[in-house]
Amino acid sequence: MPSSMDEKIEPVLAVVGHPVAGNPTQFALESALEQANVDCRVLSFDLNPKQMPIALDGMHAMSFRGVWIDASCREHILRNADFASKLGITATDPSHPPEALRSSPESKSENESNSHWQAISVREQTWTQLIRTQLELGGFSVQQVLIICSDADVRKQLAQRLVSENQLVTAEAMQTSPPDKDAPSKRIDPDCPSETDAQIESTVDRIVMVTSPEQITTTSLANVWLAVDGPASEIIDAFRSSTTPPGTVLVDLNENWDASDISEWERCKMDAGSNCITRWDIHAACLAKVVPQWLGAEVQVDVLREAMEEYLSV
């Protein structure tokens, strides 16, 4: 008669961050997996970058199915391809640092490179899809995108990706309203290959970048606001007081779960409804895409989002 040791061992997922306290990922995953009747253990680990290589080796040795990487660790452990390679991670894209890792099968040939983990990048594709879906519900298209971010490099890189990869700002979807000439903000000047020059010319004036909410004019042609950082109360006040096109969407791209402004975003969500896309809306949609790659099972976005809201309200 087989002993209990012969029974199937439940899969294990990890959430890593530094700090990891206050991160709703574990609670959200546990709630969604329970609702979907999926047997899986989720563990959270506070790991600084120096601990990451040995930690990932240990997770691989213990057959963890997947790892969610919090923003507090993401840039440090995947800063370059060489570091990622040392961690046994493949398929990294420098322009899209992966948010998650999934277990990679052992190489069958000794001549093949041994890869422990495969990288998963879903976040940027997820929030751009949420925006497109919300605009389409009202029959709107992108007129102009406003990026609110204090870091000049982050602003430029984000704007370049939106233009060069057609994720959000496509010439076909654009309306022909001219940009606000009075806006005290900086237009993007992407360093793109020559074959994309025509596309850049058609979209360059559709992206406006500001360092803080104070630079936003009371009349804005932007119907997509991307708040990368900055005080939530000031951003939301500017959004409410500005005259914007119908159906304008405000997006919270901050990933700091310890931020004191979460309650401000919650109130904005209650007021603006689906036209306010919060960090937990985005995070829930990302996890819903990643779980099937980890476990081959589907979980509900609504269950993930409700669990996060419950966790963050405590």
N, C-alpha and C positions, 0 to 999 in steps of 0.2 A: 504494500500500500504506500503510495507516495507521501512523503512528509510535506509539511508546510513550506520547507525550503525549495521544494520542486515547483511551487506555484509561481505564476508569472509575477515578476516584480513591476510595480507601477512605475510609469515614466516620471522623470523629474525635470522640471524647468527651473532656471535661475534668473533672478533679477539682480543686477549689479549696479552700484552707484557709490558716490563718495561726496556727500553723505547719501544714504539710502533711506534714512528715517523720513517719514512723511510722504514717501512715494506710494501712490495708490495702486501700482501695477499688480502686486501680489494679491491684494484683496479683490481687485477687479477680475483677475484671471481665475481665482478660486471660486468666485461667485458664478462666473459664466460657465466654467467647466462643470460645476455642480449642477447647474440648471440644464446643461446639455448631457448630463449623466456620463461624463468622461472621467475616468479614474486617472488622476495625475496629481503629483505633489509639486508645489511651488515654494521655493525658498528664496529669501532675499539676503544679499551679502554686501556689507560695506567694505569696499576694496579701493585702496588708492592705486594709482597706475603702476607703482613698483611691485605690487602684489599680483597684478593681473596675469602675467605669464604663468606663474606657478599655479594660480587659481584655475585658469582655463585648462591647463594640463591635467589638473586634478579632476575637473568636471568631465573632461574627455575620458579619463581613466575610469570614472564612475558611471559612464554611459549616460550623461545628461542629454536630453533630447534637444534643448535649446537654451539660449541666453538672451535676455532683453538687456540692452546696454543703455543706462540712463545718460542724459546729456552731460552730466558731470564727469563721466568717464570717457565718453565717445571720442572726443578729439585727442585725448591723451594716448589712448591705446591704439588708435588707428590713424595716427598723424601721417604716416608714410607707408609705402608698400613694403619696405624692408622690415619694419617693426611688425606689421601685420603678418608677414611671412614667418617671422620667428614665433609668432603666436599660433601658427598652424592655420591661419585664416586665408581663404582664397576668394577670388572674385570681388576684390575691393575696388571701388571707384573713388579716386581722390576728390572728385567734385561732389560725391554723395557718400559721406561717411555712413557705414551701415548702422542701423539702430538695433539689429538683432543678429544672432548667429544660430545656425542649425547644425546638428551633428552631421558630419560627413563620413560616409563609409570608408573603412580602411582600404588602402590601396591593395589591389590583388597582386600586383607585380612589384618585385623589389626595386625595379628600375623606375617606377613611378614615384613622384614626390608624395610624401605623406601629408595629407591634409586632414586636420582634425575638424575644422569648422568651415562652413560656407556662409558667406556674408549675405544679409538681407537688408535692402534699402527700400523702404516703403513710405517714409513720412512725407517727403515733398510731393510725391505723386498723389498721396492721400488727401492732403489739405487742398491741393489745386483741384482735385476732383470734387471735393465738397463744395468749393466755391462755384465751379461750373454748374454743378447740379442745382445749387440754390438759385443762381441767376436764371437758369433755364426754366425753373418752376414759375418764375414771374415773367418769362418771355424776354429777359434782358440779355445783353451781351456786354463784354468788357469795354468800357470807354477809356478809363485811365486807372492806373494802379498807383497807390500812394504807399511808399515804404517808410515806416517810422523806425529808425534804428540809430543808435549813437555811434556804432562802429562802422567806419567808412568802408573797410574791407568787406565786412559782412553785407552791407548795403549793395556794393558793387557786384559781388559774387552772386547774390540772390537775383539781382536785376538781370545780370548776364544769362543766368540759367533760364529765367522765365522767358527771355527773348530767344536765345539760341536753341532751346529745346522745345519751344512752342507749347509749354505746359499750360500756360494760362493766357498769355498775351499773343494771340494769333491775328494776323492781318485780316483773315476772313471774318473773324468774330468782332472786329473793331467797328465801332460807329465812327463817324467822320467829324465829331465835334473837335474843334481846335483846343489845344492845351491852354490852361490858365496862365496867361503871360505875366500876371501880377503875383503869382505864387513865389515867395522868397525861398526857392528851393533849387536844388542842383539836379540837372538832367543827366541821365546816364550816358557815358561814352564807352561802350563795351569794346574790349580788345578782341574782336572776333575775326575768324578767317574771312578772306576776301569774298568767297562765294555766298556769304550771308549778309553782305553789305546792303543789298536791296531790302532784305527783311528788316535789318536794323533801322534803316532809314524810315521805314513805314511804322516802326514801333517805338523808336527812341523817345518821341515826345509823349508816349502813352505811359511812361513810368516817371513818377516824381519821387524824389527822395528828400526826406527831412531828418534832422538829427533829434528833434524833440517836438512835442505837440504844439509848442508856442509858435513854430514856423508855419503851422497850417492856417491857411486863410479861411475866413468865414464863408466864402463861396468856393466850393471844390467841385471840379469836374470828375474827380476820381470816384468810381463806384465800387472799388475794391480797396479797402484799407488793410495793410499788413502791419500789425504792431509786433515788431520783433522784440523790443524791450521798451523800457520807460515806465513811468508811474501810470498805473491803470486808470486812476481817477482823472488825471489830466487828459489822457487819450480819449477816454469815454466822454468827458465833458466837451472836448473839441468835436467829437463825432456828433454829439447831440446838438451843439450850437451851430455847426456848419450847415449851410444849405448844400445838399448833395443830390445827385440824380436819384430817381425812384429806384427802390430795391437795393440800395447801397449795402454792401456786406462788410462788416468789421471782423477781422480775424486776429485772434490772440495766438501768436506764434511763440510766446515765451514757454520754456520748458522747466522753469524753476518751481518745483512743488512746494518749496518753503516760502514762496513769495507772499507777503502780507496783502497783496492786491487781489487774491483769488475771490474774496467776497465781493469786490467791486465788479469783477467779471460775471459773477453769479447774478448780481442785480441787473447788469446790462443784458444778460441772457434772458432774464424774466421780462425785461422791457421790450427788447428788440426781437425776441424769439429766434427763429432760424437765421435771421440776418446778422446775428452775432454768433460766430463760430469760435468756441473756447478751446483752450488747450486740452480739456478732457474730452471734448467732441472728437478732436483730431487723434488723441491717444487711443481712444476706444476703437476708432475706425482702423487705426494701424494694427492694434492687437488682433482685431477680427480678421485681418489679412494674414497675419503671421502665424496664428495658432494652427490653421490647416497645414502649413508648411512644417510645423513642429510635430504635430500629432495626427494629421490626416483627418481631423474632425472639425466641424463648423461650430462656431459660437456666435451668439447674437450681440450685435453692436449695442442695442438698447440695454441689454443686461450689463454689459461692461460699463456703459456710460452711467447708468443708475447706481452701480456699485461705487464708481468713482465719486459721484455727487454725494453719496452717503458717507463715504470715507472722508472727503474734504470738508463736510459740514460738521464733523465732530470736533 
